[in-house]
Amino acid sequence: MHLNGLIRELPKAELHLHIEGTLEPEMMFDLAKRNGVELAYPTVEAVRAAYQFTDLQSFLDIYYQGAAVLRTEDDFADLMAGYLERAIADGVTRAEVFFDPQTHTERGVPFGTMIDGFARARRDYSGRIEADLILCFLRHLPEESALATLATAEPHLDQIIAVGLDSSEVGHPPEKFTRVFARARDMGLRAVAHAGEEGPPEYVWGALDALGAERIDHGVRALEDPDLVRRLVEEQIPLTVCPQSNLKLKVVSHLGEHPLKRMLDLGLNVSINSDDPAYFGAYIGDNYRHVVSALGLGAEEITRLARNSIESSFAAR
């Protein structure tokens, strides 16, 4: 089978996907019109032209502007449905989807509005793809805000499998969120955390030891610390790597220098994911195809990456 066909046909899980990051410019404009929201950009083309990022923060500034069009249960249902349709086309059989409630509750959107919208779409696609939710805390906000968000989420825990940590990494070490992660684990939720994207290897150690993270989202800078690499290999802690994101946010200057192949060769448990595909221009299938082309990966490595994703999902662990 041709490698592109193999990528499409292999069952795979997506473990690092921000649902707000699937908001395509066309939907952004549709929802802005529906909800009477004025956008900073006059056309879809102008929005796409703005997707030239210099670092994580330059992306987040536009990302949060775009999320402002999400207001109603229908909006969140449409957003989730749009992602699930694309994921199915790429051979995704399970998605563990991040959402950022603080992005919306700070604008007055009730927590239940998000959850009910997501639940409707997940039900509509339940026969074609498994999709669960991971509640992410915004690390640039105080831990008190995260604790309040977790309390608000408590009536909806049957809809949530885990908590995560995202947003601006540098200057916001994992230890800032020790209490809220401990409380979430006491409530029966699993734990993941972004670490080692722009932040140093110490943030990966902190995510593991202070937060009890079972998966590390990104983790590419772990390679700078041999002791950390040794631990990640020995414990087979999953790293949810996002190649196109790393390219667009200048973590690497071109995909040919991406460390994914080296990570595989070292025995790290890595998978390929799309992060914020509407903003970075590649859903999960294209992320596979781009790194296969740039790094010369073969069928065995592609299959291993897909298998890693399935085996690293919370359905399997």
Phi, psi and omega in degrees: 000137175300147185301323178297321177294321178297316179301317182292321188275333183295127172298138182211159174250147171251120188246355182221087186212119177269119185298325177296335179278004174258009182284097180291148181306323180298317177291324178304315180291320179299315182288326176299317178294316181300321188254004178066037180261132178271126180268157180282351184240139186281335185218164174302318181298323179293324176297311181298323179295334180283349183278049174243098191260151177256339179192183182300316184295322180296328174290313184300326180301317180283323180304313181290328174297315181297321182296343182295344180280347182277113187231322192243167176304319178299321180298313182290326175295316180295320180298311181295318180298318179299318178293312185299323178300315180291321180297317178300318180297335180266007178085015178283126178256342177215135177231131174248102201259126174285143165221152186247085185299326182297330177301329186258319181296329178294341177262007178091008178279123180295145179304318182296332178298315177298307185300317182293322177295313178299318183297321180298313180295319180298322177295318182299330183252010190298333179278353185244336181202140171275133179221124176239165187249140173241119180279118180258138173268143178275116190284346177280351177264161181294156178298331179300323177294321178295319178297319178295322179295318179297321178296319178296327182284344190305320178293349185247017187295341176292347180258358188233134181256340187200167169245155179220180182221123182217194184082200189301120186275309187297130181088359180229075184294157182303326183303340178298340188241024183301316185294316185290325177290322176298318179294319179298318179296322177298334179274003176092010181269145173283174186220135171225167178200141169291132177196146176071031171265285170262335179284162185283171177304331179302330179290330176291314175305315181296320179298320180288312191270322181274324185259344184070030181296134179267341173225149175250124179271120189085259176080008186295332181281357174301334182297343180284350185234102183301324179294322178293316178301316180301316179295315181298323178290312183298319182269355181050047177287125182294139172244118182266094189272144184231086189300312183294324175299314179300325177291310186292332181261014171068022171292324169234153182274336173204156187294337178297341177257007180294139185279008186305313182295319177298320179298318176298314182297329178283350181090013177288149181271086184251151173226163179257134183216171188250349172066270181229074194295330179294329182272332184258355171080022180201119170281184192297321180299318179290328174299316175301309185297321182294317182284329175301315180292315186285326187251356179068036179290148179252183185300321181295318180290321177299315180296320179296318178298317179294317179297318177303319182296315179297313185286342179268355180289156179289344174291336185255346187246000000 
